[in-house]
Amino acid sequence: MPEDDPVQSNLKQFLKTIPKGPKSLETIPLLSALGRVIADEPTAVMDDPPYSRSIMEGYALCPSDVVSASETAPVTLDVVGEIRVGQDHAEGLGTGKVLRVTTGSFIPAGEYTVVKAWDVETKGEQIIVTKPVSNHQNIEIQGEIRKKGTMLLKKGKRIGSDDIFLLASQGITEVFVASQPKVALFSSGDEVIPATAPFKTGAIWDCNQYGLSSLITLSGGIPVFKGIIKDDAELFQEKLNAALQEADMVVISGGTAAGNRDFMAEVLNAVGPPGVVVNGIPMRSGKPIILGLSGKKPIVCVAGHPPEAARGFSLFGQPTLGHLMGEVQ
C-alpha cells in the first residue's frame, strides 16, 4: 500500500479502532456461503483428482509396447475393449492389449499411457502406432492437483464462487463461517422521498435504500433499513441511538453537510464516544465520507449521490463489514 494513498491510510486508521471479529460463528449450507467469511480451514477429504484419468479421447496402452515404433517399423496392437466414463476398472489392459478411452476415463495405476485417437491408424479392432510414447502421457495422475489433507481455504477468506466449486468438488456441503453482522441503514436529506411515493419536483426517489442494501448483502451483512431521516440533528441522533441498540454497524447515505453545518459529524459525535474518527478524505467526492464509532460499533457515512454512495460503501463499508467478520484483508 502506498503511504500517500488517502483511501487506504484512512481506512487503516479507522479499522484500528474497531475490535476485530468475528463476534459469533455458525455452520451454514454451502449454497448460502457466497460472500461469507470462513472461520476454519477445511482440508481435502480425498486426492484431486481422486483417481488417475485420461484427458484425451484415444487409447490406453503400455508404453513399453511401442518403444521401438517408427514410420518404417510400426507396431500393431489389439483393441480388446474400452474404459467407459464412470467405470472403475480396466479389464484386459496389458502387454500388447489396448483399451479405448475418452476424456475422464479411469486409468489404473502402473506403467500406462494414453495415445490420442488422431495419432494412430485404426484397422478393424487394431491400432497401428508409428512413434514411441512416454509414460503417463495424456493422463492426469491421482493427487496431481492436491493430496488428501491439503488445506483448501485459509481462515478469514471471503468465500467466492471459485471456492464454492472447490468445496463442492470435495463433497463439502456445509461451511463454518462468521455470523452475519446486522447493518442498520439510513437514507437522509430533506429532498429524499420513498421510491414508492408519487414523484414531485425538487425531490429525489430513495434508490440508496435498495442499492446499499444489496451491497451490504453481497458483503456478508444483513441490511435493516431504518428509514429516511430529514436534516434534523436531534431527530437523527434519537433514531441512530435506537438503531445502535440492535445493529452491529450503521451505514448512512447523504446528509453529511446539511446547510452550512457539518451535520453528520455533529450527530456521530453526539452518539459517541469516540464519535468521528475520519471526517472527509482527500479523494474524488471524499468530503461526504465520515467514519466513526459509537462505543465499538462502526458508523460509515457516504455521499447521497447514488454512484458515489456505492463507491464509498465499496471502499469503506465493505472492508469494515469484513473486519467485523474476521476477514483477512
N, C-alpha and C positions, 0 to 999 in steps of 0.2 A: 504494500500500500504506500503510495507516495505520501510523504509527510505533509505536503501542501494540498492534499485532497480534502476540501472542506466537508464533503459529504461523509467520507469515511472517518475523519478525525472527530467530527461532532457525533456521529453515530457511536463511535467507540467510547467517547466521553459519556454519552447517555447510558449505554449498556452497562458501564461500570457501576452505575448507581442502582441497577436492578438486580435483585437476587437471581442467580442462575437456576432455571428449572431442571427437570420437571417437578411440579408440586405433587402430582399423583400419576399412577400408571394403570394401564388396563390392557387386556387382551381383546383383540378385535378380529373380525374376518378379514382375510386378505383383500377381498373385493371392496372393503371400506378403507383401505390403508393409504390410498393416494394422497400425498401431501402431509401425511403424519410423520412424526419423528420417532424412529425406532429406539427402544430402550434397552435392548440387549444385543448380542452378537450371534445371530443364527449361523449354524455351520451346515455344510453339505451333508446330507444323510446318505449319499451314495456318490460313487465316481461319476464324473461327467466327461465324456459320455459314459453311461452305465455299462456298456459293452462295446467291443470293437465293431465298427460298421463301415460298410462301403460308402464312399462319397461319389461314386460314379455308377452308371449302368455299364455292365460288362461281364467279366468272368473272373471268378476266384480260382487261383491255381497256386502250385508250389513253384517259387522262382527257380529252384534247383532244376526243374524240368526243362527250362528254356535258357539255361546259362550259355549254351553254345548256339542258340538260334541266330540265324542271319538270313539275308535275302537269298543267298546261294545254298543255305542249309536250313530250310525252315523246319520247325518242329510241329508235328500234328498231335493234338491231344483230344481225348474223348470227352464230350459233354454228357455227364451222367445224371443231370437233374438241375435243380435251381434252389436258391435260398430266397423264399418269399419274404417280403417285409412283414414283420411280426412273428416270423418263425424263429425258434431258439436253438436250432440245430443245423448241421451242415452234413447230412448223410451222404457218404460216397466220396467226399473230398479227400484227395490224397495223391500220391505219386502217379502221374500220368492221367489223372482224372480232374476235371474242372466242373464247376457249377455256375450257372447263370446267376447274376446278382443285379440288383437295382439300387438306386440311392436309398440308403437306410438299411440295407440287408445286413443281418448279423454275420460277423466273420469270427470263426473260432480262434482261440489262442494258438500260436505256433508260427511256423515259417510260411506264411501265405502272403499273397499279393493280389491286387485286382488290376486286370488289364482292361482298358477302355474298349467298348464294343466296336468302335470305329478303327481301332488299331490292329484288329485281327481280321483274317478272312474266315468266313464260315463255309463249311461244306457238309451239308446234312447235319448230323449230330457230332460234328468235329469242328475244332478251330485250328487255324494254321497261324503260328506265331513266327515272326521273322526278325525279332530282336530280343535280347535279354532284358529282364526287368529286375528292379531292386525289391528287397523285402519290404512288406507293408506299404507298397505304393498304392495310392488312392484309397487308403484305409485310415479312418480316424480311430486311433487306439484308445481303449478303455482308460479313463482317467487323464486323457491328454489335456483337457481344458482345466479340470481341477480334480483333486483327490477327495475322497470321503473325509470329512472332518475339517476341511478348509473353511475359514471364515467367509461368509457370503456378504455381510454388510457390517460396517462399523457402528457401534453405539453412537447415537446422536446424529445419524444421517437422516435427512428428509427423504422419504420414500417416493421415488419416481416410477414412471411406467416401466422402465427397464428393470427396476428392482422387483417389480411385481412379476414380470416374466420370469426372472431368475428364481425367485422364491417358489413360484408355482411349478417350475421345472423340477424342483427338488421335492415336490409333494407337500410343501409347506403352505397350509391354507389359513393359518392364524398367525398373527404377529403381536408382539408385546411392545406397546408404544406409550408415549407420553399422552396423558389425557388432554383433551382439547380445552384451552383457556376460553372462558366466556368473555366476549368483547362487546361492551356497550357502545353503540354507535349513535352519534347525534349529527343532524344537519342544522346549520344555523344561518340566520340572516333575516332581516325584515322582509326581503323580497321573495324568499323561498316559500313555495306552497306545495302541498302534496301532489304527486303525479296524477292522482285520481280527481283532483279538484278542477273545476272549469278554469280555463286559462284566462288571464286578464293582462292587459298591457301594463308593463312595469314590474311584472312578476316573472319568476322562473320556476319551472317544474323541478321538483327534487329528484334528480336522477342519481345523485350520490348515494342515497339510501340503498339503491339497488346495486349499483356498480361496486361500491365499497363492501357491501355485504358479500358479494360474490368473491371479491379478492380476499376477504377475511376467511371465507370458507376454503378457498383454494390454498390458503396459507396455513390451514390446520386449525383455525379457530371456530368458535360458534358465535355468529353475529346476533346481537339482540338490539333491534332498533328502538331507540328511546325517544324519538320524535324530533320535530323541527322546533328549535328554540329561537325566539326573537332576540334582538340585540338588547337584552336586559340582563345586566351582570348579576343582579340579586337573584332573579329567577333562575338563571343558568347555574349559579352556584348551588342553589337548592336542588335542582334536577341532577346535577353532576354528583353531589354528595349522596343522593339516593342511589344513583347507578353504581357508585363505587362500593356500596354495601353488598352488591351481588355479583359484580363483574370482576374479572382479573385484570382487565385492561380497558381503556377507553380510547375511541377514535372520534375526532370531531372534524367536520369539514366546514370551512367558512367561518366568518365572524372574527377573524384574528385581528382585524383593525377596523372596528366599527367607529365611524366618525373620525374624530381626531384622537381617540383613546387607544391605548394598547389593550383592547378589550379582553381578549382571551388570556393574555398573560396575567391580567388582574384576577380573572376567575381561577386560573390554575394556582396562583399564589394564595388565594383565599381558601382553596380546598387542600392546600399543602399541610404541613411541610413535607418534603423540601420545596414543593412548588416548581417553578420554571427552572430547568437545567440548561436548555438551549433555546434562545429567543432569536430566531432568524438565522439563515445560513447564506453565506455569500455564493449563491448559485442562481441560475435562472428560476424565477418565481420562488425564491427561497425565503422571502420576508414572511409569508404566512406560516412557515414551518416553526412550530413551537413544540418542544419536547419537555415533559415534566413528570413529576410523580406526586401522588398523594399517598403518604406512607411508603409502601413498597409496590404500589400499583402504577404502572406507566400510563401516561396520557399522551397521545400523539395527535397534534393538530395539523391539518393540511389545508391547502387552498380550497376555496369553494368552486373554482372553475374546474369542471369535470376532468379534463385531461391532466391538469396539474394535481388534482386530488388523487387520481390514480398513480401518477408519478411519485407524489410524496409518500403515498402508502407503500409503494413498491420499494422505495429507498429506505424508509424508516419504520413503517408499520410491520411489514413482513419480517424483517430481521428481529424486531422486538418480540413479535409472536414466537419466532423460532427460539429466541433466547429463553422465553418463558417455558418452552417445551424441551430445553436442554439441547437444542440443535448445535452441532459443532460447525462453526462458520469460518 
